């Protein structure tokens, strides 16, 4: 578990010092008609109050949550909900180089309650445990044998395609090859080199809001030439609808909303990540592309088994396969669709899959590294900090 945004209704929190919010927290008396009219005319039914940690706290290595109160009025319905945004490992340790496990839940709740009290917001541990999860990021730290292997994995992953099940199949390759992001408005799958990402400026960092401890550790390891080849995988469910929809798809459990205590589950975390990883590698084209092959072996098998085939057929099948190997799934698909049609792409796709299955002996080592991690519970890797 990593980033969370918890939603607490007005009866589950109390603000001791309204001046700490910007603007100063001054909720209306919703039982007065005149106040309601003024609120609707001045604020169009929505007023936001913000309290974020000061830069001085971050410079000292102290991690506090970001707070936002949304005061809303829709018709006769009035609400004044507090949103608490934080990273589970950063609240505990000041960094996210390690994953939290189930046993840390009471400590996270206790620490969060204390930090909120420092910010003059009183919330009980019980209210935190039962708070509605508005945003949920599940994560996994995946250690590769070498940095070259980790970068090769990201390079290959960048050229895969998830497909129509994604709401908006958009992908961004950033940070000089340090990250691959499959993105929609409410959902993301992100892979990035964790330690290198900590060296990025805040506006370029994929991990978001890098802490002082993370920056200092990454700089020290870079100077020593000892940066661990760790790729972080994150499943980012942004919004209660996204949490509800995607957890239903992955767990089969349908809820109107999920609480902090319900989502803080290592087995569930891994099953969600594995579900979406399987979506990527479940496509035979992606699987073939992520698996390395020896050109000599392929050509030898083609000569042995294609004795009765015409050269034109052999050349087309091999050409499509090597085009895929060079351009990736998305590049090959786009080229075929642009020059011929989408229907032609599906025909060519079958030919590529058939060729790969008959003549390639894939090296699935990169795939296996990720799969093995996602098949087990989160553990402490003993990474340098």
N, C-alpha and C positions, 0 to 999 in steps of 0.2 A: 504494500500500500504506500502511496505517495501523497499527492495533493488531494485535499478534500475541501469542499465548500459546504458547510453545515448551515441549515436554515432553522432559526428559532423564532417561534411566535412571541408576541408581546408579553404574554403571561409567563414566559420561561426565562426572561432576563430583566435586569434592572440597571439603568444607567445612573451612576453616582455623580459623575461630573459631566454635565451636558456640554461644557465649553471645550472638552477634548475632541468633540466632533466638529467637522466643517461642512455646513454651518453648524452653529450650536444647536444641539438636539432640543427641539421644542415642539413636541407632537401636539396636534390639535385636540380639543375636546370634541370627540366625534359624536357626542350626544346632542350637541347644539347645532341647530339647523343653520344659523347664520355663519358659524365657523365652517361648516361643510361648504357653503356657497362660496365663501372667501377662498378656501383651499382649492376648490375646483377652478375658480377664475384666475387665481394667482399662479398656481402650480400645475394646472391641467391634470389634476388627479394623481400626480406623482411628485414626491420630494425625497431626495437622497441625502443622507448624512454619512460622511466618510471619516474614519479614523485609521490611519496607517502608521506603522512604526516609523519613528524618526530615523534619518540617515545616520545619526550619531549612535543609535542602538545597533544598527547593522554594522557600522564600522568597528564596534566593540565585539562583534561576533554574537550578539544576542538576537535570537530569532523570535519575533512576535507575529501573531496573525494579523491579517488585514481585515478591517471591519467596515461593514456598510449596512445602514438601516434604510429600508425602502418603505416609506409611508405612502400608502396607496388608497385611492377611493375609486371604486367602479360601481356606479349606481348607488345603491344603498350599502354595498359591502365595503368595509373599512379594514385595513390591515396595517401593521407596523412591524415588519419582520426584520430580524437581525441576521446577516450573512457573515459567517466566520470562515475566512480562507486561510489555509495553512498547509504545510508539508509535514506529514507525520515524522519522518526521520529528522528533518531539520529542526522541528520543535524539540525533539529529544536530544540530538547530538550536535546540531549546528551544521550538519552536512547530510548528503544523501548518497554517499559512496557505499553504504550498506543498506540492506532491506530490513524493515521491521517485521517481526513475526507476531503471532497471536498473543504470546505472553506479554508483549509490550503494551497491550491495549489499556489496562488500568493506569499505567504510568503516563501514557499520552493524555488520557482524560484528566488526570490530576494536574499534569504540567500545564495543559491548556487552560484549565480553570484558574490556575495561579497567574498565568500571563494575562488573562482577561481581567482579573482583579487588579493587576498592575495598571491596566488601561481604564480602570474605574467602571468596569462592566461586571456585574455579579451574575454568574451562571452556575448552577449546581452541577455536580458530576453526573447526576441522574439525567438532568436535562441535556447535557452534552451527549451522553450515551444514546439517548433516544431522539436526538435531533434528526431532522430530515436531511438526507444527503442530496444536495443540489448539484454538485460536481464530484466526480470520482475518477481518480487516475490509479490504475493498477500498474505495477512495474515489475521488472525482472532485470537483474544485473547478470550479464552473460560474459564469462571470461573465455577469450580465445587463446590458442597456443602462442600467437605472436600478433604484433600490430599489423603485419602484412596480411595475415589471415583475416583479421577484423576488417581491414580496409577493402580486401577483396570481396568479403561478404556484402558490405555496404554498396560497393560498386555494382555487383551483380543484382542486389535487391532493388537498386534504383531503376533497373530496366525491366522489372516485372510489372504485371498489371493485375489488379484485383478483380475487376469486372463489374457487371451491372448490379450486383447486390449492394455496391457502394452507392450512397446517395449522390455524391459528386466526386467522381473518380479523378481527383487532382492530386498531383504529387510534386513536392518541392525538394530539390537537392541542394542543400546549403552548407555553409561552414567549410568550404573547400573539401567537400566529400565526407564531412564528419557526421552528416545526418541524412536520413531518408524519412519523409513524412507522407503518409497517405491521409488525405484530409477531406472532411466535409464540414458543414457549418456546426454540427453538434457532436462530432465524433472524429477522433484521430487515432492512427496507429503510427508510432514514432520509434525509430531506431537511431541511436547516435552514440558516438564515442564519448563516454561520460567525462573522463578527465580532460580531454581536449576541449570539450564544450565549456568547462569551467574557466578556460582561458579566454573565452569570447567576451566581448563587451555585452552589457546587459541587453541592448536592443537586438543583438544577433544570437544570443544564447537560446538554444532549443529547450534546455532544462528549466529556464525561467528563474529569475531572482536568485542568482548564484550568491552564496554566502561568503563571508570573509574567510572562514575556515576552508571552504572549497577552493577559493582562488589561491590562497597561500599554499595549500597542499599541492595543487596542480603546478604552480610555478616552481616549487621546490623540486618536485619529481621531474619536471621538464629540464631543469638545470642539471640534474643528476643523470639524465638519460634513462629514467626508470619508470616512465608512465605505463601503468598496467593496460593491457589491451582489452579493456572492458567495454562492451556495448550495452547500453541500457535500452530496454524495450518498454514502451509505455502504451497502455490502452487508455485513452482519455475520453471519458463520457461526460459531456458538457451539458448540464441541464437536467432537471428531474425527468423530463420525457425521455432523454437519451439514456439515463440510468435505468429507467423502467423498461424501455424497449429492448436494450441490449442485454440486460440481465435476464429478461424473459427468454430471449433467444439462446442464451448460453447455459442457463440453469434450469429452464422450464418452469420457474416459479414466477407467478404473476402477483404483483403488489401495486397498490395505488402509489406508494412511495416506499423507499428503503431507509432504514435508520442507520446511524453511524455504527452501532453495535452489530447490525445484521450484515453490513458489507465488509466489516473487518474480519475477514476469514481467509486464511492462507490457502486452503484447498479451493475455495471459490475463486480467489484471485488467480491462481494458476489455471483453473479450468477455463476462465474467461480468456486469458492470454493464449492458451493452447487452442481454443476454439477459433480465434482469428488468425493465429499462425497456420493452422490447418487450412483455413480458407486460402491463404497465399500459396502454400506448397501443394494443396489439393488440386490445383490446376496443373495438368500434365506438362503444359508449355513452360510454366514457371519452374516446375520441378526439374525439367530437363535443362533449363538455363542456369539454375542455381547449382547444378551438379557439373563438376569439371569432367572433361573427357580428353583422351589422347587422340589426336588427329590420325596418327599412324594406324592405331587399332581400328578406327572407324573405316578408313579407306581399305584396309586389308579385308575386313568383313564384307564390305560392299563388293569387292572383286570376287570373293568366294561365293556369295549368295545371290548376286545379281547376274549370274552367267546367262540366263535366258532373257533378261530384260533389254530393251532398247536403250541406247546411250542417252536419248533425249529424256526418258523417264528418270534414269539414274541421275543425270545432271540437274534436273529440276528438283528432285528430292534432296540431293546433297546441297544444292544452292540455297534452297529454303532453310535448311538446317543451319548452314553456316551464316546465313544472313541473320537468323535468330541468335546465333552464338555471338555475333558481333554487335547487333543492334538492340537485342533484348526483345521481350514480348511486345511491349508498346510500340517500339520503333518499327518492328516487322509488320505488325497489324496496321499501323498508320500508313506505311508505304503501300501495302496491298490495297487498302480501302481507297487511298488517294488515286492510285493508278487504275484500279479496276472497280471493286465494289465490296460492300460488307459481306454479301453472300459469298463472293469469291474467297474472302478471308477465311470463312468457316471451312471451305473446301480445302484451302491450303493448310489450315490448322490441323485438319485430320491427317494430311500427308506428312506434316512435320512430326506429329505424335507417333504415327506409324513407323517412320524412319528412326526416330529416337529409340523406340522400344525394340526394334529389330537389330540395330547396328551399334548402339552405344552402351557401354558398361559404365554407368555413372559413378563418380566418386562423390558420395553424399556426406562427406565429413563436415562441411560447413552447415548443412541442414541438420545433421545429427547433433552438433554442439548445441544449437538452439533448442531442438526438440528434447534433449536430455534434461536441460535446465527446467523446461516448462512441464516436464513429467514429475518433478519432485517439488516438495515444499520449499518455500524461501529459506535460505540459510545464510549465515554470516560467512562471507568469503575471506575475512581477515585482510581486507584491502588496506593499503597504506593511507594514513590520514595525518 
